[in-house]
Amino acid sequence: MSVAIIGAGISGLAAARSLTQSGIPVTVFEKSRGAGGRAATRRVEIDGSQYKFDHGAQYFTVRSQQLLAEVEKMKLAGLCAEWTADIRVIDGEVLHSRKDSASPTRYVGVPGMSSIGRYLSEPLSGHIVFNTRIERAEQQSGRWQLKVDDGQIWSSTFTHLLVTAPAEQASAIVPTASQYLLNQVKQRSLAPCWAVMIGFSKRQDIEFDAAFVNNHPSISWISRDSSKPGRSSGSECWVVHASKDFSKQFLEEKPESIAETILHSFLALPISSHRLDRPSTCVAHRWRYSIPESEADDVSFWDPAMKLGYAGDWTSGSRVEGAFLSGIAMADNIRQDLGLSRM
């Protein structure tokens, strides 16, 4: 008896940690070289200066006691802190203040958002197989067989399978899933998001830290990453998220072209009364699956007959906490299937 988990993002890691705490053998398969999914940090070095960008998830909020308990542990370990940012709203040509005492506490990983994935994966050493893209999963005689894109076959004692890949990829990985699960996948999709990382050699004359950008043809969010706790004060790093419509329209555009277009739009925003310096670096990254097209009411999807489940932020809203709780819920489903108590 063991569980295979496809994807070492927040939901996959949360499920794996929870299951191992119950003594259930787990193997996590991750297509990239690191854990955390879109809770990611990119490092760029230019002329001896290092720039760090949280180019995926910008921050996270906490409503549940389950995640709050982990946040407190991360804070004690110096891996997480509150981000008391001055966040504004840009609407057209107007910059609005956004000082709302009811706004939730925002947390960030320290020294980058990737610290969250490293924290969650630390107890899973030896249980995560990196650089391994699962292309197909098939159930044979009550066991799951996994095929890697290089032709390798993982045929083990996997009695349960948890897929945390985006909805569009989940259906391709398990085309023989039950009609119930296939219907859930069809009803949900993730829109892309281009992220552009802009680095300046010194602080720029911008009086706020981040802004939601409304009614703009190409930009939806801007953030001074260097304003977050634990970041270097030497350089200035800005992350710009393109709008959903722009990202869809130019999904297959070259990153260099996207970087140039978004930089031009960023510099044209009403963010400073002074001319900004020429950036030292400007790089674009495409998140092909990023923003849910519709609100999700469920936490995760589970088929007890197939012992197959889907989890991720696409099942529970595009939030770090949603991904975390989705993984925990799936671990509870597997425990229940095995006759064990929920945690």
Buried (B, 14 or more C-beta within 10 A) or exposed (E): EBBBBBBBBBBBBBBBBBBBEBEBBBBBBBBBEBBBBBBBBBEBEEEEBEBBBBBBBBBBEBEEEBBEEBBEEBBEEEBBBBBEBBBBEBBEEEBEEBEEEEEEEBBBBBBBBBBBBBBBBEEBEEBBBEEBBBBBBBBEEEBBBBBBEEEEEBEBEBBBBBBBBBBBBBBEBBEEBBEEBBEBBEEBBBBBBBBBBBBBBEBBEBEBBBBBBBEBEBBBBBBBBBBBBBBBEEBBBBBBBBBBEBBBBBEEBEEEEBBBBBBEBBBEBEBBEEEBEEBBBBBBBBBEBBBBEEEBEBBBBBBEEBBBBBBBBBBBBBBBBBBBBBBBBBBBBBBEBBEBEEE
